[in-house]
Amino acid sequence: MPAEPVAPPAVTEDDPGGRTVRRLVGVVALTAVLPALYLPGLVHNFFDLKIYMSAMDWWRVGHPLYDYVQPDRVQGELYFTYPPFSALLLWPFGLLRLGATVAIFTALTVLAVVLTTRWLVAPVIARHDLPRTFTLVAAVLLVLAVESIRETITFGQINMLLVVLILADLLFAVPQARRWAGVGVGLATALKLFPGIFIVYLLATRRWRAAAVASATAAAATLLAAAIAPSDSWRFWTHELWTTERVGRTDIVGNQSLFGLLSRFTEPEKPDRLLWLLVVAVVAVYGLWRAARAARAGDPLTGLTLTGLVGSLASPITWTHHIYWFVPAVVLLADAALSANRPEEVGRRRWLAGLALGITAVIIYGVVTFQAWGAGAVHTHDPVDFVLQNTYVLISLLLLAALPVRSGLSAENRTNWTDLPSSHVRG
């Protein structure tokens, strides 16, 4: 009998060469897309960083810091609006050439993205036995593609410094009850005030010592700035802090806060403050209640993510580059989807995966990068306007309700989130 023909060997899913090629193609594709996403933002030309440096030059020659002002086509006038402690941090950069400062800020922001993305993704890699190098590289590229990160880089913002301080504190120091727990949140609060919401979170989770350390650190940094620049400090805390008009127009679509949403309804009038405070109170109480529950369940990442979203919604002005908190939210959704692997959890898995993919697509496309909103007043006329103008607000509200709390994490997995041994991940 003639021998039976032998079929050629098939390439199976276990073929390491095929997997490597597919991963390389995916990384190359993500890398190739980044320039197209960053191109529209190049018009920003490190605009905010240039304001900081111009204000430092103005201050260094003896002018009052908060007298600095420059005209702007959209906002009318722009000022230096950060607390005096931030000015102390920025002052040395004013001694450098602008190009050097831009390079340093950009490099530090990218480094912060790599570092924080590893903190977020490494425990998921370990828990689900994902390919370490490919997953980390792909995750970093995706985070760099997100609009808030693009805006942070192209405007020359300091947001990622704050994120590093907050995540280091709330993912490492606080869960491990380190002596310095709270210092990161305190420094971040002294730099930009918004992170003060995380002191409230520490109180809500009954981390009394960490809350006290954070408060003391913020106070010490503020007093240091007051000792060095007493008149500017007095002026900021007694006057400039309460003048929201200095920060910018609240009706601009780039302001993705609850106050911005209301402003786009009432423009040219300001929203009713009592109504705004009532809405903020409801959102804050609910969001911090869920955050505290997450922390008590041993899920600090969900707790701090919910808190960051509450802060973004509650602040009178939340520019798109402030909303980093969608990034850990997507990581949490992906982790929960991968964990829903029992037959009866198919529907939950699809919902979580679909939500993660949908939010990823929206935050990469963004709300301002590819939309020509113009320089004029912005008013909400219909439901389509409402959705397009308030996309991040609506996603934040959705996540406050839908972000899962991973109460089933084992003690070992909780440790992995805060102190991941390299032996738990594979290449």
Salt bridges, closest charged atoms under 4 A:
ASP57 OD1 - ARG60 NH2 2.52
ASP67 OD1 - ARG235 NH1 2.58
ASP129 OD1 - ARG426 NE 2.82
GLU151 OE2 - HIS44 NE2 3.00
GLU240 OE2 - ARG235 NE 2.65
GLU240 OE2 - HIS239 ND1 3.19
GLU240 OE1 - ARG246 NE 2.86
ASP251 OD2 - ARG249 NH2 2.95
ASP299 OD1 - ARG406 NH2 2.40
ASP335 OD2 - ARG127 NH2 2.89
ASP335 OD1 - HIS128 NE2 2.62
ASP335 OD2 - ARG406 NH1 2.58
GLU344 OE2 - ARG342 NE 2.97
GLU345 OE2 - ARG342 NH2 3.26
ASP385 OD2 - HIS381 ND1 3.39
